[in-house]
């Protein structure tokens, strides 16, 4: 696994990943699918989809939406048929060299400029991206969380968004961050109510991601011996 230091130079770290990655689209999902050599070759030679970058999100045109979506593993389909990509998905598809971004006038946007813009406006995005990337490399379908520290919803292997519900919630933390007992109680309660497993993703200073399962516990008052 490529290692790098989590410093202010997020762009340099991103391109360390980009330059060392094997360009194979989403062929890493082949553990859940039967893929012969010809399909892998097609994936490697895939032409990037020209994607509009606007409002920090990516918009894949209707004619390319099915190909980039990968049966629901990326983006949300809009009423007009386009595929809307969240910032972490934009970064990941840039890394996989599956999209090429353009502005409203059709001018090509450099990947470096996109990374700078996204990370500068959201300082926690880089940490979430590393978690998203790690989960995707393990073959999981991942969707945006619903705030309150819940960064992502994760589906069981083989499950697809839209046909089933996520079975895990991922709370993202960078090494050195803290979480109050009140917040911990709130997120564990939310996971329990939703009947989903709660997982903490901790990103260390080397960019390594470690996952910890969290279970809810009820503390009872201890009766003293004198009573």
C-alpha positions in Angstrom: 0.0 0.0 0.0 1.3 3.5 -0.8 2.1 5.5 2.3 2.4 9.2 2.7 2.3 11.8 5.4 -1.0 13.7 6.1 0.3 17.2 5.9 -1.1 20.4 4.2 0.2 19.2 0.9 -2.8 17.0 0.2 -2.5 17.5 -3.5 1.0 16.0 -3.6 -0.2 13.1 -1.5 -3.1 12.6 -3.9 -0.9 12.5 -7.0 1.5 10.0 -5.2 -1.5 7.7 -5.1 -2.6 8.6 -8.6 0.8 8.0 -10.2 1.3 4.7 -8.4 -2.2 3.3 -9.0 -2.8 0.5 -11.5 -5.2 1.9 -14.0 -7.9 -0.7 -14.0 -11.2 1.2 -13.4 -13.3 -0.8 -11.0 -11.9 -4.2 -11.8 -11.1 -4.5 -8.1 -14.8 -5.4 -7.7 -14.2 -8.6 -9.7 -14.0 -10.6 -6.4 -17.8 -10.3 -6.3 -18.2 -10.8 -10.0 -17.0 -13.3 -12.7 -14.6 -11.4 -14.9 -12.5 -13.0 -17.7 -9.3 -11.5 -19.1 -11.1 -9.8 -22.0 -13.3 -7.9 -19.6 -10.3 -6.8 -17.6 -8.5 -5.6 -20.7 -11.6 -3.6 -21.7 -11.6 -2.0 -18.2 -8.0 -1.1 -18.5 -8.5 0.6 -21.9 -11.6 2.4 -20.9 -11.9 6.0 -22.1 -12.5 8.6 -19.4 -16.1 10.0 -19.4 -16.2 13.7 -19.9 -17.8 15.0 -16.7 -19.1 18.4 -15.8 -17.6 19.8 -12.5 -20.0 22.2 -10.8 -20.7 23.2 -7.2 -18.0 20.7 -5.9 -19.8 17.8 -7.6 -19.4 15.9 -10.8 -22.2 15.3 -13.4 -21.7 12.5 -15.8 -23.9 12.8 -19.0 -26.8 10.3 -19.4 -25.1 8.4 -22.2 -22.1 7.6 -19.9 -24.0 7.3 -16.6 -24.5 3.5 -16.7 -20.9 2.8 -17.4 -19.6 5.0 -14.7 -22.2 4.1 -12.1 -21.1 0.4 -12.2 -24.6 -0.8 -11.3 -25.0 1.6 -8.5 -21.6 1.6 -7.0 -21.1 5.3 -7.8 -23.3 8.4 -7.8 -27.0 9.1 -7.8 -29.1 9.2 -10.9 -30.9 12.4 -11.5 -34.3 12.9 -13.1 -32.6 14.0 -16.3 -30.6 10.8 -16.5 -27.3 12.3 -15.5 -25.2 10.7 -12.7 -24.4 13.1 -9.8 -21.1 12.3 -8.0 -20.1 13.4 -4.5 -16.7 15.0 -3.9 -15.1 11.8 -2.6 -16.4 9.9 -5.7 -14.9 12.6 -8.0 -11.5 12.1 -6.3 -11.7 8.4 -6.6 -12.8 8.3 -10.2 -10.0 10.8 -11.0 -7.6 8.4 -9.4 -9.0 5.5 -11.4 -8.7 7.7 -14.5 -12.3 7.0 -15.3 -13.5 10.6 -15.6 -12.2 13.8 -17.1 -13.6 17.0 -15.7 -14.7 20.1 -17.7 -16.3 23.4 -16.7 -19.6 24.9 -17.8 -18.0 26.1 -21.1 -16.5 22.7 -21.9 -12.9 23.6 -20.9 -10.8 20.8 -19.4 -10.1 21.3 -15.7 -6.7 20.0 -14.3 -7.0 17.4 -11.6 -4.6 19.3 -9.4 -6.9 22.3 -9.5 -10.0 20.2 -8.6 -8.2 18.6 -5.6 -7.0 22.0 -4.4 -10.5 23.4 -4.6 -12.2 20.5 -2.9 -9.8 20.1 0.0 -9.4 23.8 0.6 -13.2 24.2 1.0 -13.6 21.1 3.2 -10.5 20.3 5.4 -12.0 17.0 6.4 -12.5 15.7 2.9 -9.1 14.3 2.5 -9.5 12.1 5.6 -12.9 10.9 4.4 -11.5 10.2 1.0 -8.8 7.9 2.4 -11.5 6.0 4.2 -13.7 5.8 1.1 -10.8 4.6 -1.0 -9.9 1.9 1.5 -13.5 0.6 1.7 -13.8 0.6 -2.1 -10.5 -1.3 -2.5 -12.1 -4.0 -0.3 -15.0 -4.3 -2.7 -17.7 -2.5 -0.7 -20.3 -0.3 -2.1 -20.2 3.0 -0.2 -22.7 5.9 0.1 -22.5 9.3 1.7 -23.4 9.4 5.4 -26.1 11.6 6.9 -24.0 14.0 9.0 -23.3 14.1 12.7 -19.9 12.5 12.1 -21.4 9.5 10.2 -19.2 9.8 7.1 -20.5 6.8 5.1 -23.0 4.1 4.8 -21.5 0.7 3.8 -23.3 -2.2 2.1 -22.6 -5.9 2.6 -20.4 -7.5 0.0 -22.4 -8.2 -3.1 -25.2 -5.8 -2.1 -26.0 -2.9 -4.3 -27.4 0.5 -3.3 -31.0 0.9 -4.4 -31.8 -2.8 -4.1 -31.0 -3.2 -0.4 -30.0 -1.0 2.6 -26.6 -0.4 4.1 -25.7 -2.6 7.0 -22.9 -0.5 8.5 -22.4 3.2 9.4 -18.8 4.5 9.4 -17.7 7.3 11.7 -14.5 9.0 10.4 -11.8 10.2 12.7 -8.2 11.5 12.1 -5.5 10.5 14.6 -5.5 13.2 17.3 -9.2 13.9 17.0 -11.5 13.3 19.9 -15.1 12.5 20.4 -17.1 13.4 23.5 -19.1 10.8 25.5 -22.3 12.6 24.5 -21.4 12.3 20.8 -20.4 8.7 21.2 -23.7 7.9 22.9 -25.6 9.8 20.2 -24.0 7.9 17.3 -24.2 4.5 19.0 -27.9 5.1 19.7 -28.5 6.2 16.1 -26.9 3.0 14.8 -28.9 0.9 17.3 -32.2 2.5 16.2 -31.3 2.0 12.6 -30.2 -1.6 13.3 -26.9 -1.1 11.7 -23.4 -1.9 12.8 -21.3 1.1 13.9 -17.6 1.2 12.8 -15.0 3.9 13.6 -12.5 4.6 10.9 -9.3 6.0 12.3 -6.8 7.5 9.8 -3.3 7.8 11.2 -0.6 10.3 10.3 0.8 7.9 7.6 -2.6 7.8 5.9 -3.2 4.2 7.1 -6.9 3.4 7.9 -7.8 1.2 10.8 -11.4 0.1 11.5 -12.9 -0.5 15.0 -16.3 -2.0 15.7 -18.4 -0.1 18.3 -21.1 -1.7 20.4 -23.6 0.0 22.7 -23.4 -0.7 26.4 -25.6 0.2 29.2 -24.0 1.1 32.5 -26.0 0.3 35.6 -25.6 1.8 39.0 -23.6 -0.5 41.3 -25.3 -1.2 44.6 -22.9 -0.8 47.5 -22.2 -3.6 49.9 -23.8 -1.6 52.8 -27.1 -1.7 51.0 
